[in-house]
Amino acid sequence: MVSGVYDLDGSDTLPKIRRLIEIAVMDTLGLENSIARSRTLAYLAMVALKLCEAGEFDQRLESLELAARPRLPGPPDANSR
C-alpha cells in the first residue's frame, strides 16, 4: 500500500500534514529542473511556512489555555510559578 511506502497515515494532524509536504518536496526535487518544478517548490515552501505558523499558533493557544485554567485552592505548587 502506498501509505506504508511513504510512512503516511492520513492527513488529519499537523505532523501528518508536515509529512505529506515533505514527501511532495522530495518527489518534486527528483524531477527534472524546470520552471514548473521551481514554481511547485516555491508553492510547497509557502505551504510549509503556513504549517509552521499554524503549529506555533497551536502551541501558543495551548499555553494560554493552560494559563487561563481556574486554579484550585490549596498549597502553592513549585511548578505553578
TORFI-840926 format. One record per residue (C-alpha): x negated, y negated, z; residue in three letters. Coordinates in steps of 0.2 Angstrom, whole numbers, plus 5000, padded with zeros to 4 digits. Example, Ala and Ser with C-alpha at 12.3 -4.5 7.8 and 13.67 -1.06 7.14 Angstrom:
BEGIN
4938,5022,5039,ALA
4932,5005,5036,SER
% end
This chain:
BEGIN
5000,5000,5000,MET
4994,4983,4996,VAL
4997,4976,5013,SER
4984,4989,5020,GLY
4971,4985,5007,VAL
4972,4966,5012,TYR
4975,4969,5030,ASP
4991,4959,5029,LEU
5006,4962,5040,ASP
5018,4949,5035,GLY
5018,4930,5035,SER
5028,4925,5050,ASP
5015,4918,5061,THR
5001,4905,5059,LEU
4987,4919,5060,PRO
4996,4929,5047,LYS
4998,4914,5035,ILE
4980,4910,5038,ARG
4975,4927,5032,ARG
4986,4926,5017,LEU
4977,4909,5012,ILE
4960,4917,5015,GLU
4965,4931,5003,ILE
4971,4919,4990,ALA
4955,4909,4991,VAL
4944,4924,4990,MET
4954,4931,4975,ASP
4953,4913,4966,THR
4934,4912,4969,LEU
4932,4928,4960,GLY
4940,4921,4944,LEU
4930,4913,4930,GLU
4926,4895,4933,ASN
4939,4884,4925,SER
4949,4868,4928,ILE
4964,4879,4934,ALA
4953,4888,4946,ARG
4947,4872,4953,SER
4964,4865,4955,ARG
4970,4881,4963,THR
4956,4880,4976,LEU
4959,4862,4979,ALA
4978,4866,4982,TYR
4973,4880,4994,LEU
4961,4869,5003,ALA
4976,4857,5006,MET
4987,4871,5012,VAL
4974,4877,5024,ALA
4971,4859,5031,LEU
4990,4858,5034,LYS
4990,4875,5043,LEU
4976,4869,5054,CYS
4986,4854,5058,GLU
5001,4864,5062,ALA
4990,4875,5073,GLY
4983,4860,5083,GLU
5001,4853,5085,PHE
5007,4870,5091,ASP
4993,4871,5104,GLN
4996,4853,5110,ARG
5015,4856,5111,LEU
5012,4871,5121,GLU
5001,4862,5133,SER
5014,4848,5135,LEU
5027,4860,5139,GLU
5017,4869,5152,LEU
5013,4852,5160,ALA
5031,4847,5160,ALA
5037,4863,5168,ARG
5045,4860,5185,PRO
5034,4863,5199,ARG
5039,4875,5213,LEU
5037,4868,5231,PRO
5023,4877,5240,GLY
5005,4876,5245,PRO
4994,4867,5232,PRO
4985,4879,5219,ASP
4967,4875,5214,ALA
4972,4879,5196,ASN
4986,4866,5195,SER
4974,4851,5196,ARG
% end
